[in-house]
Each structure stands twice: as structure tokens, then as C-alpha cells.
């Protein structure tokens, strides 16, 4: 099945789109068409952010859960990894902020570990022995991002979708963002933070 977004702003990661309901339908050719408004009766509601029920969803992404003391503490280490693996330092900070909020002991329900929420299999792929060690964790995450940037020709939307959902998921959907709720929310959130960190440098 092919997949595309009707509104370019969503793909570009404009923060407001991440807070909108998502409607969609599958056309005759099997293409999934998405929009932030119900254009006509073909469109069904696929994702509701429920901002009215949960106002916290509208809070800026840089607020609340990011441990800014740890962000400052780990900044030199992040800078070293960015230089070593030729990645924009602001991108690493955006991913870490979204993945763990700079909490090195974070563990996801799926088993992702540490600052960059690296999966154990990804750690093994890069010979990392201890993903609980912040430096090893960031290096593994940076190496994986470097790999994804090359694989997806520096298309950040696809790179971030692959980091969240797995590169095979992006390939399975024809090098488009997979229609997973978490991934659809994840990509614009990281891109919004990326812009904020770029503005600080």
C-alpha cells in the first residue's frame, strides 16, 4: 500500500499539525490519503489528539518533562557524539528530549533503554556492551541515526519515522511515514524540538 499526506505542513513537522485530529481514506489505487480536516464523507477519523480532554497535549514540547539539568550535564557528550558521527548536534538533543527527557535510566515498555531509547538489538548491532551507560547509549543512537540518514537520503521525516518505528516499517510503506499513531505524533514533535535547539546554537 502506498501512503502520503495531503497537507505538506504535516510532513514538514509544523508543531500545530501535531495537535490536530487526523482523517483519512484509501483511494482506488491503494494510497492512504490523510488530512487534518474531514474534506468529505470519504474521510474517516483515524487519530484524535483529544486536546479538549487533556490540555497538557497543547503544552509546548520543550516544557515539563525535559530534565534541563541533565541536558546541560550531557551536552558535551552529545557534542562529541555529533562530531564523531557527523550529525547535527541539535538533532541529537531533539531526539534525546523526545525519547527520554534526558533521563538516563528510562526504559520503555518495548524494552528501549537510556537517553536515546536504544533497543538492545540495535546496541548489539553496534557492539555496545552497556546501553545503561549514557555515553555508550548516545553513541549507539548517534550511529543509528547516521545510518538512517544515509539510508533515507537525509530525509529527516523518514529518518525519524524509522528511528521510532524501525527502518523496515518505513520500507514496508514504500519509504513513507508508517500510519502508526505514535509515529505520526513523534515525527513532528522531534522536528519542532530540532528547530528550537537549532535556534539556540
N, C-alpha and C positions, 0 to 999 in steps of 0.2 A: 504494500500500500504506500502510495506517495503521500506527502504531508507538507502543507505550507500554511503560513499565516496570512490572512487577508490584510492585516494592518501592519505596515512596516515598522511602526513605532514599537510594537511588541518585540519584534526581533531585535531592534536596536537597544532594548532594555530600558526604555524610559520608565522612571520609577512609578508614575501614576498608573501605567498599564498593569503593573503587578498587583494593583489593588482593585482591579475591575473584575466583574463576572466574565466568564468566557463561554461563548456559544459556538456551536459548530455543526457541520453536517458533512457527509461523504458524498461527493458528486459521482456522476456516471462513470468517470474514469478511475474511481477509487481514491481520489485525492481528498484528504481531510482538510476542510476549509474552516478556519477559526476567525472569530471577530469578538470585539468587546461589546457589541450591541446585537440584538436579535434583528437582523436585517429583514427577514421574512419568516414564513411559517416552516421553512426547511430547517431553520436553526434550532437546535435543542440546547438547553443549559448543560454544559459539561463541567463547569467549575464555578462555585460561588465562594467568594472570599469571606462573606458574612461580616463585613466591617461593622455593620449596624449592631450585630450581636457581640462583637469583640473589637472594641475601639483600639485595642493595642496593635491590631494589624495595620493601623494607619500611622503608627509611630515611626519616625524616620529610622532607617536601618542602622544608623550609627549610634542610636541610643540604647540604653538599658543593658543588654546582656554582654556587651564587649567589656572585657577587663582591661581598661586602659593602662593600668599599672603594668600588667603583663605585656601589653602591646609595646610599651616603651622598653621593658626589660629584654624582650626578644627581638627588638628592632635590629640590632647589629647582626644577630644570627640570620635573620631574614635577608638582610642586605648581602651577606656573604653567599647565601644560597642563590639569591637572584643573580649575582655576578657569576657564580660558578656555572650555572645552568642557562645563562643568557635569557633571563625572564625579567620582565618589568617588576621592580620591587613592589610597586603599588598593587599589581595583580596578586602577588603572594599575600599581601596584607588583606586584600579584599576577600580572598578565598579563606584565609585563616579566620577572619572576623565572622564570616558566614558559617563556616564549618564548626568552629568550637568557641568563638568569642575569646580566644587566647587562653583557654583552659587546657593545660597540657594533659590532664587526667581524663578528658572527655572520652567517652566510649558510646557509640551509637547502638541502637537496637539490632542493627545488622552486623555489628562487630567492628566497625571502623574505629580507629584508635588515634588519639592525640590531637595536636594542634591542627593538623591538616586532614584529620579523619581518614587516615590511610588504611585501606583494607589489608589484612595480613598477606593475602596473595600478592598484592602489589608490592608490599615490603619485601617478600621473598624474591620477587622478580628483579629487584634491585640490590639484593644481597644484604638487606637491612636486618640486623640481628635483634634490635630492641626498639620497637616503634613507640614505646613509652618514653624514650629519651627524646626530648624536644629537638635537639639538633639532628638526630637521625631521622626523625619524623618529618621535619621540614625539608631536609634534603631529599627524602623519598618522594614527598609530594611535589617538590620542585622538579625533580627528574621526570615524574609522570606528566606534569604539565608541559614540560619541554617536549616530551614525546608526542603529546596530543596536539601541540601547536604545529609540529611538523606534519603529523598525520592529517590534520584538517586545514592545512594551508593558512594558519594564523587566523582562522575564523573563530573569534572569541566565543560567539554564541554556541557554536558546535563544540568547542573545546570545553567550555563549562558544562554543557549538557553531558558530554562524555565523562567528565570528572564526577558528575553527580550520578548518572545512570549507567555508566560503563560505555566504553567505546563501541562494543558490539551492538548495544541498543541503538546508538546513533547510526551505525552502518546498516542495521536492520531496517531502519526507517528511511533509507535512501539518503543518508547524510543530511538529515533534518532533525530538529529537536523532537525527541520522542514525546508523545502526548500523555506524559505521566504528570499527575498533579504536582508532585514535589519538584520535578524538573522544570515544569512550566513556571513555577514560582521562583525557583532557585536562580535561573539564568539572569533575569532582570535584576534580582537583588544583588548578585555579585557585581554585575556591570555598574549598578548605581553606586555601590561602595568603591569600585575601582575608580570611577570618576572623582569621587570625594578624596581618595588617597592621592590621586594624581594632582589634584588641586593643592594639596598640602606640600608637595615636593617642589 
